[in-house]
């Protein structure tokens, strides 16, 4: 998996996708829930801080690992 970073949820998209803004950058990422997050029914709302693993080949996509 790629680099992990902290981000803030900016928008909830269809099909359980989430748009997040990487802290300290103007970079926006479209991310999906990782299996443990989905399995534990973690609800995300706009403004939540999350830990995101960025995809190594496409820095515009990622996985949400946990809510902080």
Backbone bond lengths (Angstrom), bond angles and torsions (degrees), N, CA, C in turn:
res aa  C-N    CA-C-N  psi(-1)  N-CA   C-N-CA  omega(-1)  CA-C   N-CA-C  phi
1 X - - - 1.447 - - 1.516 108.59 -
2 X 1.305 116.27 161.88 1.462 121.59 -176.47 1.515 112.85 -82.76
3 X 1.291 114.74 -160.12 1.461 121.98 -177.39 1.526 111.04 -72.09
4 X 1.335 114.97 146.43 1.461 120.34 177.13 1.520 108.74 -101.80
5 X 1.336 115.65 143.36 1.448 121.23 -179.30 1.518 109.88 -149.28
6 X 1.311 116.60 165.33 1.465 121.99 177.45 1.521 107.90 -98.10
7 X 1.329 116.26 138.10 1.460 121.37 -177.90 1.525 109.60 -141.97
8 X 1.328 115.80 169.60 1.464 123.19 178.69 1.518 108.51 -119.89
9 X 1.336 117.11 133.71 1.465 122.03 179.22 1.524 108.92 -68.81
10 X 1.340 116.71 125.92 1.467 121.20 179.30 1.516 112.81 -109.59
11 X 1.340 118.10 -26.30 1.465 120.19 -179.21 1.521 109.47 -157.38
12 X 1.335 115.72 145.73 1.454 122.26 173.44 1.521 107.56 -101.43
13 X 1.319 116.60 122.87 1.457 122.84 -176.14 1.527 110.11 -106.13
14 X 1.332 117.90 166.12 1.473 119.98 177.41 1.528 112.41 -62.75
15 X 1.324 115.99 162.38 1.465 123.98 176.71 1.522 112.90 61.18
16 X 1.328 117.36 37.28 1.466 124.03 177.25 1.524 113.76 60.61
17 X 1.319 117.87 25.27 1.452 121.32 173.93 1.518 108.84 -91.26
18 X 1.311 116.01 151.17 1.456 122.25 -177.60 1.523 108.15 -134.66
19 X 1.333 116.65 135.48 1.454 120.26 173.81 1.520 107.93 -96.40
20 X 1.329 116.20 129.03 1.463 120.97 -178.81 1.523 109.50 -126.75
21 X 1.333 115.07 152.19 1.463 121.90 175.70 1.516 107.70 -108.75
22 X 1.312 116.94 124.24 1.463 122.06 179.91 1.525 108.28 -69.75
23 X 1.340 116.66 130.12 1.463 120.93 -178.60 1.525 110.65 -66.63
24 X 1.314 115.96 137.23 1.452 121.49 178.38 1.518 113.77 84.38
25 X 1.328 118.08 -0.01 1.464 122.05 179.97 1.516 108.86 -139.40
26 X 1.318 116.49 168.25 1.461 120.67 175.23 1.527 110.26 -96.24
27 X 1.302 116.05 13.95 1.467 123.46 -175.65 1.531 110.92 -76.37
28 X 1.333 118.01 130.21 1.468 122.92 175.79 1.519 108.62 -111.58
29 X 1.321 115.90 141.07 1.460 122.42 -175.92 1.522 108.92 -130.58
30 X 1.327 116.33 139.01 1.466 121.20 170.94 1.529 106.42 -96.22
31 X 1.330 116.66 122.90 1.461 121.04 -174.03 1.518 110.70 -128.10
32 X 1.336 115.77 157.29 1.458 121.89 173.64 1.523 108.49 -120.46
33 X 1.333 115.91 164.01 1.458 120.69 -178.85 1.523 110.02 -73.65
34 X 1.320 116.48 138.10 1.458 120.65 170.80 1.528 107.93 -75.20
35 X 1.313 118.68 161.04 1.465 122.18 -175.34 1.526 114.34 -55.65
36 X 1.336 121.10 -45.30 1.474 118.89 179.86 1.531 112.72 -63.19
37 X 1.322 117.52 -33.53 1.463 120.39 179.18 1.524 109.50 -67.58
38 X 1.312 117.17 -45.18 1.468 121.71 -179.61 1.531 110.71 -68.72
39 X 1.322 117.23 -38.42 1.458 121.50 -177.05 1.527 112.05 -64.79
40 X 1.339 116.83 -33.69 1.458 121.03 -178.67 1.517 113.20 -92.44
41 X 1.334 117.65 10.97 1.472 123.35 175.72 1.526 112.19 55.74
42 X 1.315 116.61 43.26 1.459 120.87 177.57 1.521 107.71 -76.15
43 X 1.334 116.24 122.57 1.463 121.70 179.09 1.517 108.44 -94.65
44 X 1.311 115.72 128.90 1.457 120.26 177.10 1.517 109.33 -103.22
45 X 1.319 116.30 142.59 1.455 122.20 174.94 1.528 108.17 -127.58
46 X 1.320 115.71 160.78 1.457 120.42 179.75 1.527 108.82 -60.63
47 X 1.322 116.02 131.47 1.461 122.08 -179.32 1.517 113.92 103.80
48 X 1.333 118.72 -12.37 1.466 121.61 178.03 1.527 110.65 -67.43
49 X 1.321 116.15 142.14 1.461 121.54 172.37 1.521 107.68 -90.74
50 X 1.328 116.98 133.82 1.460 122.08 -177.44 1.522 109.24 -135.66
51 X 1.329 114.82 158.47 1.470 121.40 173.49 1.519 106.68 -100.35
52 X 1.326 116.43 125.01 1.464 122.63 -173.69 1.522 109.93 -119.89
53 X 1.320 116.39 135.16 1.466 121.73 172.07 1.521 107.52 -99.80
54 X 1.330 116.85 117.72 1.461 121.28 -178.93 1.522 110.29 -81.32
55 X 1.330 115.95 144.66 1.455 120.71 177.94 1.530 109.06 -70.54
56 X 1.320 117.86 138.95 1.471 119.79 -174.86 1.532 113.74 -66.48
57 X 1.316 118.55 -32.29 1.460 120.35 -176.51 1.520 113.49 -94.53
58 X 1.333 117.16 -22.26 1.459 121.18 -178.55 1.526 108.22 -133.55
59 X 1.322 117.29 100.90 1.457 121.86 -176.28 1.526 112.47 -72.32
60 X 1.318 118.38 -2.36 1.456 122.18 177.42 1.516 112.81 -91.79
61 X 1.338 117.54 0.12 1.465 122.22 -179.73 1.516 109.02 -126.85
62 X 1.326 115.93 153.73 1.452 118.90 -179.76 1.517 112.60 -165.16
63 X 1.339 115.14 179.39 1.463 123.60 177.68 1.511 108.62 -123.33
64 X 1.325 116.80 135.76 1.449 120.98 176.25 1.519 107.89 -84.94
65 X 1.323 116.72 119.42 1.452 121.80 -176.56 1.526 112.53 -90.68
66 X 1.330 117.06 -38.42 1.460 120.43 179.08 1.514 110.81 -163.28
67 X 1.318 115.30 157.87 1.464 121.77 173.07 1.515 107.49 -93.67
68 X 1.314 117.19 133.70 1.462 121.39 -178.30 1.503 111.75 -95.16
